[in-house]
């Protein structure tokens, strides 16, 4: 199960740096703490994070009016809130282990005017405090690497979704974990393991896309450029420089990816008359 103190402590340390890293000019401050998606022409983390949200929305579309989504590991709410802004006819429940993160998520939803369509729920991602067969789509974006029991997570996600619904799980993958320099609180798995977990849970794998080649190298360069502009490079800046350099090197050797898995919970079997 998740360690609330460990997760809350980690994000309280890195949150301000990551928000600054992803903020751009006159654009509203970023509410997302993820690595983003860096296709050709994207040169800033702010743009990369917006690109990732658009990619996620493409995976879950079309969503009917009144659709109810759940984001597992929602953090400060950035993904959910951006999805709500792009899909004004849906509602979202965001689940996170950290009440501190959820307080910020609620404030962010208020600031973006989507508070009436966003519900923040404290809970463990491997024991979701949610009803069964209740949600039309599910998201888990760059959070499952924190989960030490991924079979439980996938099982809980499957349980919470309605038959026929879509889920998007996007996260870091690693086929050579011993090459990761900073492993505390990280439970990386290979793409093959994710594929097996997805099948074992009962999901249908709709698509599996590795965007790692357009994530780690540009993000590392962005961090280097950002840190060079800081008068005082603190330990958080140095930490992320080391982490992303490590990830970039592993990705260049084919050992680290960033996968977007699109899943479907099978339709309920028809009842015989």
C-alpha positions as CSV (number, residue, x, y, z in Angstrom):
1,X,0.0,0.0,0.0
2,X,1.0,3.6,-0.5
3,X,2.9,5.5,2.2
4,X,1.1,8.9,2.6
5,X,3.9,10.6,4.4
6,X,6.5,9.5,1.9
7,X,4.4,10.6,-1.2
8,X,3.4,13.9,0.5
9,X,7.0,14.6,1.5
10,X,8.4,14.0,-1.9
11,X,6.0,16.2,-3.8
12,X,6.1,19.0,-1.2
13,X,9.9,19.1,-1.8
14,X,9.8,19.1,-5.6
15,X,6.5,20.9,-6.3
16,X,7.6,24.5,-6.4
17,X,10.6,23.7,-8.6
18,X,8.4,21.7,-11.1
19,X,5.8,24.5,-11.3
20,X,8.5,27.0,-12.0
21,X,10.0,24.7,-14.6
22,X,6.7,24.3,-16.4
23,X,5.6,28.0,-16.2
24,X,5.9,30.1,-19.3
25,X,5.6,33.8,-19.8
26,X,2.1,35.2,-19.5
27,X,0.5,31.8,-19.6
28,X,-1.4,30.7,-16.4
29,X,1.0,28.9,-14.0
30,X,1.2,25.2,-14.7
31,X,-0.8,22.8,-12.5
32,X,0.9,19.7,-13.8
33,X,3.9,17.9,-12.4
34,X,4.5,15.4,-15.2
35,X,7.2,15.0,-17.8
36,X,5.0,16.0,-20.8
37,X,5.0,14.9,-24.4
38,X,7.5,16.6,-26.7
39,X,6.7,16.0,-30.3
40,X,8.5,18.1,-33.0
41,X,8.1,21.8,-32.4
42,X,7.5,21.6,-28.7
43,X,10.4,23.4,-26.8
44,X,9.0,24.1,-23.3
45,X,7.6,21.9,-20.5
46,X,4.4,24.0,-20.5
47,X,3.7,23.1,-24.1
48,X,4.8,19.5,-23.6
49,X,2.3,19.1,-20.7
50,X,-0.5,20.5,-22.8
51,X,0.5,18.2,-25.6
52,X,0.2,15.2,-23.2
53,X,-3.3,16.3,-22.1
54,X,-4.4,16.5,-25.7
55,X,-3.0,13.0,-26.4
56,X,-4.9,11.7,-23.3
57,X,-8.1,13.3,-24.4
58,X,-7.7,11.8,-27.9
59,X,-7.5,8.3,-26.2
60,X,-10.7,8.7,-24.2
61,X,-12.8,10.4,-26.9
62,X,-15.6,10.5,-27.7
63,X,-17.1,11.1,-24.2
64,X,-20.9,11.3,-23.9
65,X,-22.5,14.3,-22.2
66,X,-22.4,13.7,-18.4
67,X,-19.6,11.2,-18.5
68,X,-17.9,10.6,-15.2
69,X,-14.2,10.1,-15.1
70,X,-11.7,9.1,-12.4
71,X,-8.0,10.0,-12.2
72,X,-6.0,7.8,-9.9
73,X,-3.0,9.6,-8.4
74,X,-4.3,13.0,-9.4
75,X,-1.8,15.0,-7.3
76,X,-2.5,18.7,-7.4
77,X,-5.2,18.2,-10.1
78,X,-3.5,19.4,-13.2
79,X,-4.5,16.6,-15.5
80,X,-8.1,16.4,-14.3
81,X,-8.6,20.1,-14.5
82,X,-7.1,20.4,-18.0
83,X,-9.3,17.5,-19.2
84,X,-12.4,19.3,-17.7
85,X,-11.4,22.5,-19.5
86,X,-11.2,20.6,-22.8
87,X,-14.3,18.5,-22.2
88,X,-16.9,20.8,-20.6
89,X,-19.6,18.2,-20.6
90,X,-17.8,15.7,-18.3
91,X,-17.1,15.4,-14.5
92,X,-14.0,14.1,-12.8
93,X,-13.2,12.5,-9.5
94,X,-9.5,12.8,-8.5
95,X,-8.1,10.3,-6.0
96,X,-4.8,10.8,-4.2
97,X,-3.1,9.4,-1.1
98,X,-2.0,12.9,0.0
99,X,-4.6,15.2,1.5
100,X,-2.1,18.1,1.2
101,X,-2.0,17.5,-2.6
102,X,-5.8,17.4,-2.7
103,X,-6.2,20.7,-0.9
104,X,-4.1,22.3,-3.7
105,X,-6.1,20.4,-6.3
106,X,-9.3,21.8,-4.9
107,X,-7.9,25.4,-5.0
108,X,-6.7,24.8,-8.5
109,X,-10.1,23.7,-9.6
110,X,-11.6,26.8,-8.0
111,X,-9.1,29.0,-9.7
112,X,-9.9,27.5,-13.1
113,X,-13.7,27.6,-12.6
114,X,-14.3,23.8,-12.7
115,X,-14.8,23.2,-9.0
116,X,-18.5,22.1,-9.6
117,X,-17.3,19.3,-11.9
118,X,-14.3,18.1,-9.9
119,X,-14.4,16.0,-6.7
120,X,-11.2,15.3,-4.8
121,X,-11.2,12.0,-2.8
122,X,-8.4,11.0,-0.5
123,X,-7.5,7.3,-0.8
124,X,-5.0,4.6,-1.7
125,X,-4.6,3.8,-5.4
126,X,-4.4,0.1,-4.6
127,X,-7.6,0.2,-2.4
128,X,-9.7,2.8,-4.2
129,X,-12.5,4.3,-2.0
130,X,-14.9,4.2,-5.0
131,X,-18.0,2.2,-6.0
132,X,-17.8,-0.5,-8.5
133,X,-18.8,-0.1,-12.2
134,X,-19.3,3.7,-11.6
135,X,-17.0,5.5,-14.1
136,X,-17.1,6.0,-17.8
137,X,-13.3,6.5,-18.2
138,X,-10.2,6.3,-16.0
139,X,-6.8,8.0,-16.0
140,X,-3.6,7.3,-14.3
141,X,-0.9,9.6,-15.5
142,X,2.7,9.3,-14.3
143,X,1.7,7.9,-10.9
144,X,1.7,4.1,-11.1
145,X,5.5,4.0,-10.8
146,X,4.8,4.8,-7.1
147,X,2.7,1.7,-6.6
148,X,4.5,-1.3,-5.1
149,X,1.5,-3.6,-6.0
150,X,0.5,-2.9,-9.5
151,X,-1.8,-6.0,-9.8
152,X,-3.9,-4.5,-7.0
153,X,-4.0,-1.1,-8.8
154,X,-5.1,-2.6,-12.1
155,X,-7.7,-4.7,-10.3
156,X,-9.1,-1.7,-8.5
157,X,-9.2,0.4,-11.7
158,X,-11.0,-2.4,-13.5
159,X,-13.5,-2.7,-10.7
160,X,-14.3,1.0,-10.6
161,X,-14.9,1.3,-14.4
162,X,-18.2,0.5,-16.1
163,X,-18.2,-2.3,-18.7
164,X,-17.2,-0.9,-22.1
165,X,-15.3,2.1,-20.7
166,X,-11.8,3.3,-21.6
167,X,-8.7,3.8,-19.3
168,X,-5.4,5.5,-20.1
169,X,-2.3,4.6,-18.0
170,X,0.7,6.6,-18.9
171,X,4.0,6.1,-17.1
172,X,7.7,5.5,-17.0
173,X,8.8,2.0,-17.9
174,X,12.2,0.4,-17.3
175,X,13.6,-2.9,-18.4
176,X,16.9,-2.5,-16.5
177,X,15.9,-1.2,-13.0
178,X,19.4,-1.7,-11.7
179,X,20.5,1.1,-13.9
180,X,18.2,3.6,-12.2
181,X,20.3,5.8,-9.8
182,X,17.4,7.1,-7.6
183,X,15.1,4.3,-6.8
184,X,13.6,5.1,-3.4
185,X,9.8,5.2,-3.8
186,X,10.0,4.1,-7.4
187,X,8.6,0.8,-8.6
188,X,9.4,0.7,-12.3
189,X,8.3,-2.2,-14.5
190,X,9.1,-3.2,-18.0
191,X,6.6,-2.7,-20.9
192,X,6.2,-6.5,-21.1
193,X,5.2,-6.6,-17.4
194,X,2.6,-3.9,-17.9
195,X,1.2,-5.8,-20.9
196,X,0.9,-8.9,-18.8
197,X,-0.7,-7.1,-15.9
198,X,-3.2,-5.5,-18.3
199,X,-4.2,-8.9,-19.8
200,X,-4.3,-10.7,-16.4
201,X,-6.7,-8.1,-15.0
202,X,-9.1,-8.6,-17.9
203,X,-8.6,-5.4,-19.8
204,X,-8.3,-5.3,-23.6
205,X,-5.2,-3.5,-24.7
206,X,-6.4,-1.0,-27.3
207,X,-3.0,0.6,-28.0
208,X,0.5,0.8,-26.5
209,X,2.7,3.7,-27.5
210,X,6.2,4.5,-26.3
211,X,6.8,8.3,-26.4
212,X,10.1,7.9,-24.4
213,X,12.2,8.9,-27.4
214,X,10.5,12.3,-27.4
215,X,10.4,12.8,-23.6
216,X,13.7,12.3,-21.8
217,X,16.2,14.0,-24.1
218,X,14.2,17.3,-24.6
219,X,13.1,17.4,-21.0
220,X,16.7,17.0,-19.8
221,X,17.8,19.8,-22.1
222,X,14.9,22.0,-20.8
223,X,16.0,21.4,-17.2
224,X,19.6,22.2,-18.1
225,X,18.6,25.5,-19.7
226,X,16.3,26.3,-16.8
227,X,18.9,25.6,-14.1
228,X,21.5,27.6,-16.0
229,X,19.3,30.7,-15.6
230,X,19.0,30.3,-11.8
231,X,21.4,32.3,-9.7
232,X,21.4,29.7,-7.0
233,X,21.1,26.1,-8.1
234,X,19.6,24.4,-5.0
235,X,19.7,20.7,-4.3
236,X,16.3,20.1,-6.0
237,X,17.6,21.5,-9.3
238,X,20.7,19.4,-9.0
239,X,18.6,16.3,-8.2
240,X,16.4,16.7,-11.3
241,X,19.4,17.3,-13.5
242,X,21.0,14.0,-12.3
243,X,17.7,12.1,-12.5
244,X,16.8,13.2,-16.0
245,X,20.4,12.6,-17.2
246,X,20.2,9.1,-15.9
247,X,16.8,8.5,-17.5
248,X,18.0,10.0,-20.8
249,X,21.0,7.7,-20.9
250,X,18.8,4.6,-20.1
251,X,16.4,5.7,-22.8
252,X,19.2,6.1,-25.4
253,X,20.2,2.5,-24.6
254,X,16.6,1.2,-25.0
255,X,16.1,0.4,-21.4
256,X,13.7,3.2,-20.4
257,X,10.5,4.2,-22.0
258,X,7.4,6.3,-21.4
259,X,4.4,4.4,-22.4
260,X,0.8,5.4,-23.0
261,X,-1.4,2.4,-22.6
262,X,-5.0,2.7,-23.7
263,X,-7.2,0.0,-22.2
264,X,-10.9,-1.1,-22.5
265,X,-12.9,-2.9,-19.9
266,X,-14.9,-5.4,-22.0
267,X,-18.6,-4.9,-22.5
268,X,-20.9,-6.8,-20.2
269,X,-22.1,-10.0,-21.7
270,X,-25.6,-9.8,-23.1
271,X,-28.3,-11.6,-21.1
272,X,-30.2,-14.4,-22.8
273,X,-33.9,-13.9,-23.0
